[in-house]
Every structure is written in structure tokens, then in C-alpha cells.
Amino acid sequence: MPEPAQIPEGTAIPELTAPPMGKAEVIDFAAVVSRRAEKFGQTIDTLSAGIATRGREAAESLARADFPPEAQAEAARKAEAKARKEVVTNSTDRRWEMLKELKAAEDTTRTTAALFASPQAVLARAGLGTTERTNFEAQLAGSGPAQLMNLATFAIATKNAVLGAALCAVCERMPRRDRPFSPADLADRLVGEETRAVQAAVEVIRNAAQRAIVANREFERGRVNPLDRVKVALKSQKEAN
């Protein structure tokens, strides 16, 4: 596994918008946000159905009076346009309140997303400030490459993230060519599954908010934006994978 890119000098610390969440918490939160987004979608569908009904009723009225199909279609179009304007105005507060909740949920995940950017970032925090990690690092300071590799294997076998974090800290202080193992590989073996689970949950939350924004935009305009639909579809495909 390739080593991660080095952080450029002077890189700004990400803005922290909320306390970080753990794996279980962010997965549960993603389920809640998904339900909120689904409810928003149902609201849009209900409003759109009401608009379509107004158009259909206008067309049916002219059909009963034996107006030609062209006139019926035009009456439906005008009735839908008028209904959409009214419904959009009357539902604005309700829709934007729901959208604000989804956007706030997305903003809440920024800190978590930054802290779970990679398995190495996650492993680096394991046991931080504890006597166990301090002792591990002190004991490993004089270890040679063969011993470090052996202990890395032991850390993976025993799922000992604190030992893994200490090993990575020691290994990363060594010249790159002298490192007996890849810190990125060790981190992935120890906390990769957890990291990816959190990243996937964050993506679910982000996609839920984005889908709602696109649905609202299309509802207000009364037409589909193909580019927005493609973006949402690609994100949903990435989420599914």
C-alpha cells in the first residue's frame, strides 16, 4: 500500500463544526438522516401530485366540453403552472425547515469526516495520552527492523490498536527507506474497517442532504435538471459500493 501524501507546510486546521462521533453513533445518525430525507421526498411527491391533479382536472373539464386535445393540453399546462406557483409559495416555510435540518445534519459530520479521513489518522489517536501507549513507545524506541515487523504482525493478530499506534509512531520517525513495514498498511489492517464504515455513514448523510436539495430545486422550477440527476446518481452508486 502506498504511503499517504505529506501534508504541505502551513496547511490550515479544518473548521470543527460539532463534536466528533464514533462508529456506532454516526451509523445511527445516518439512519435518522436518511429517514428525514425520505420524508422530505414524500412531501415533494405529495405536493407534486396535487399540482398534477389540478392540471388533469382542467384538461378533463375541457374534454367534457368537447374542446380539442390541443386545448386540453394547454389548459392543463396553464393550470399546473398556476398551481405550482401557489403551492411553492404556500409550502416554502415547511420545505425550507426540513432542508435546514438536513443541511445542519451534513454540517455536523464535518469534524467526524476530518478525523476519519484515513485509517492512519484513526490509528494515530489510539491510546493517546495513556500510560499503555507511552510505555509501548518507550519500549519500542531501541527495537530493530525485524523486531518491529514481528510486533506489527503481533498487533494485527491480537487487534491491539494501541500497540499498532505506538509502532506507527516509531516507524514514521525512521527514514522511509529503513522502515520495516508500511504504517498505512498496518493502520488499514487494524482500523481500516472502522474507518470505512464511518466514511460510508458520512457519505450517506451528505448524499441524503444533496438529494433533498436537488428534489427541492426541481420542484420549485417545475423541471428536471439532468446534470443534477447524474451527480446524485453517481453519489448514490458510490454509496452503494
C-alpha positions in Angstrom: 0.0 0.0 0.0 1.5 3.4 -0.9 2.4 5.9 1.7 0.0 8.8 2.2 0.9 12.2 0.7 2.7 14.5 3.1 0.7 17.5 4.5 2.0 20.7 3.0 3.6 23.2 5.3 1.2 25.7 6.7 -2.0 23.7 6.0 -4.9 25.1 7.9 -6.6 23.1 10.6 -10.2 22.1 9.4 -13.0 24.0 11.0 -14.7 22.0 13.7 -18.5 22.4 13.5 -19.5 19.8 16.1 -18.1 17.1 18.4 -16.8 14.0 16.6 -18.9 10.9 16.5 -17.8 7.3 16.9 -18.7 4.5 14.5 -22.0 3.4 16.1 -23.1 6.9 16.7 -22.5 8.1 13.1 -24.1 5.0 11.6 -27.3 5.5 13.8 -27.3 9.2 12.8 -27.1 8.3 9.1 -30.2 6.2 9.5 -32.1 9.1 11.1 -31.0 11.5 8.4 -32.0 9.0 5.7 -35.5 8.8 7.2 -35.7 12.6 7.3 -34.6 12.8 3.6 -37.2 10.1 2.7 -39.9 12.1 4.5 -38.9 15.2 2.5 -39.1 13.3 -0.7 -42.6 12.1 0.2 -43.6 15.7 0.9 -42.4 16.8 -2.5 -44.2 13.9 -4.1 -47.4 14.8 -2.4 -47.2 18.5 -3.4 -46.3 17.5 -7.0 -49.3 15.1 -7.1 -51.6 17.9 -6.0 -50.3 20.1 -8.8 -50.7 17.4 -11.4 -54.3 16.8 -10.2 -55.1 20.5 -10.9 -53.8 20.1 -14.4 -55.7 16.9 -15.0 -58.9 18.4 -13.7 -58.5 21.4 -16.1 -58.0 19.1 -19.0 -60.9 16.9 -18.1 -63.2 19.9 -17.8 -62.4 21.0 -21.4 -62.7 17.4 -22.6 -66.3 17.2 -21.3 -67.0 20.4 -23.2 -65.6 18.7 -26.4 -62.6 21.0 -26.7 -59.8 19.6 -28.9 -56.9 17.7 -27.4 -54.5 20.7 -28.0 -56.7 23.0 -26.0 -57.0 20.4 -23.2 -53.2 20.1 -23.0 -52.8 23.9 -22.9 -55.4 24.2 -20.2 -53.6 21.5 -18.2 -50.2 23.3 -18.6 -51.6 26.6 -17.5 -53.5 25.1 -14.5 -50.3 23.3 -13.4 -48.2 26.5 -13.8 -50.6 28.4 -11.7 -51.0 25.7 -9.1 -47.2 25.3 -8.8 -46.7 29.0 -8.1 -49.3 28.8 -5.4 -48.1 25.6 -3.9 -44.4 26.6 -4.0 -45.3 29.8 -2.1 -47.5 28.1 0.5 -45.1 25.3 1.2 -41.9 27.4 1.3 -41.6 27.6 5.1 -42.3 23.9 5.6 -39.9 22.8 2.9 -37.0 25.0 4.0 -37.4 24.0 7.6 -36.9 20.4 6.6 -34.0 21.3 4.3 -32.3 23.3 7.1 -32.4 20.2 9.3 -30.8 18.1 6.6 -28.1 20.7 5.9 -27.4 21.0 9.6 -27.0 17.2 9.8 -24.5 17.4 7.0 -22.6 20.2 8.7 -22.5 18.1 11.9 -20.4 15.4 10.2 -17.5 17.7 9.1 -15.5 17.1 12.2 -16.1 13.3 12.1 -15.2 13.3 8.4 -11.9 15.1 9.0 -10.9 12.8 11.9 -11.8 9.7 9.9 -10.1 10.8 6.7 -7.8 7.8 6.7 -7.0 4.7 8.8 -3.7 6.3 9.8 -5.5 9.3 11.2 -7.7 7.0 13.2 -4.9 4.7 14.5 -2.8 7.7 15.5 -5.4 8.5 18.2 -5.4 5.0 19.7 -4.4 5.1 23.3 -3.2 8.7 23.0 -2.2 10.1 26.4 -2.4 6.7 28.1 0.3 5.0 30.1 0.0 1.9 27.9 0.9 3.8 24.8 3.7 5.8 26.4 5.2 2.5 27.7 4.9 0.9 24.3 6.7 3.8 22.6 9.5 3.8 25.2 10.0 0.0 24.9 10.0 0.2 21.1 12.5 3.0 20.8 15.5 0.8 20.6 13.9 -2.0 18.5 15.4 -3.1 15.2 13.5 -3.6 11.9 13.0 -7.4 12.4 11.5 -6.9 15.9 9.3 -4.0 14.7 8.0 -6.2 11.9 7.3 -9.1 14.3 5.5 -6.8 16.7 3.4 -5.3 13.8 2.3 -8.8 13.0 1.5 -9.4 16.6 -0.5 -6.2 16.8 -2.6 -7.3 13.8 -3.1 -10.8 15.2 -4.3 -9.5 18.6 -6.2 -6.5 17.2 -4.1 -4.3 19.5 -4.6 -0.8 18.1 -2.6 0.9 20.9 0.4 -1.2 20.1 -0.2 -0.5 16.4 -0.3 3.2 17.1 3.0 3.1 19.0 4.6 1.1 16.2 3.5 3.5 13.6 4.8 6.5 15.7 8.2 4.8 16.0 8.3 3.7 12.3 7.3 7.1 11.0 10.3 8.7 12.8 12.6 6.4 10.8 13.9 7.2 7.3 11.4 6.0 4.7 13.9 3.5 3.2 14.6 1.9 6.6 11.0 1.3 7.6 10.3 -2.4 8.0 6.6 -2.1 7.2 4.2 0.4 5.8 2.4 2.4 8.6 -0.5 2.9 6.2 -0.8 -0.9 5.7 -0.7 -1.5 9.5 -3.3 1.1 10.1 -5.6 -0.3 7.4 -5.3 -3.8 8.9 -6.1 -2.6 12.4 -8.7 0.2 11.9 -9.5 0.2 8.2 -12.9 -1.4 8.5 -13.9 1.0 11.2 -12.7 4.0 9.2 -14.5 2.9 6.0 -17.7 2.3 8.0 -17.6 5.8 9.3 -16.8 7.3 5.9 -19.7 5.4 4.4 -22.1 6.7 7.0 -20.9 10.3 6.4 -21.4 9.8 2.7 -25.0 8.6 3.3 -25.7 11.8 5.3 -24.1 14.0 2.7 -26.0 12.3 -0.2 -29.3 12.5 1.7 -28.9 16.2 2.0 -27.9 16.7 -1.6 -30.8 14.6 -2.9 -33.2 16.7 -0.9 -31.7 19.9 -2.3 -31.9 18.7 -5.9 -35.5 17.5 -5.4 -36.5 20.9 -3.9 -34.8 22.7 -6.8 -36.6 20.7 -9.4 -39.9 21.1 -7.6 -39.6 24.9 -7.5 -38.5 25.1 -11.1 -41.1 22.5 -12.3 -38.5 20.7 -14.4 -35.7 18.2 -14.0 -32.0 19.2 -14.3 -30.2 16.2 -16.0 -26.8 17.3 -14.6 -28.0 17.3 -11.0 -29.7 13.9 -11.5 -26.4 12.5 -12.9 -24.4 13.9 -9.9 -26.9 12.4 -7.4 -26.9 9.0 -9.2 -23.1 8.9 -9.2 -23.0 9.7 -5.5 -25.7 7.1 -4.7 -23.8 4.5 -6.7 -20.6 5.3 -4.8 -22.6 5.0 -1.5 -23.9 1.6 -2.6 -20.4 0.3 -3.4 
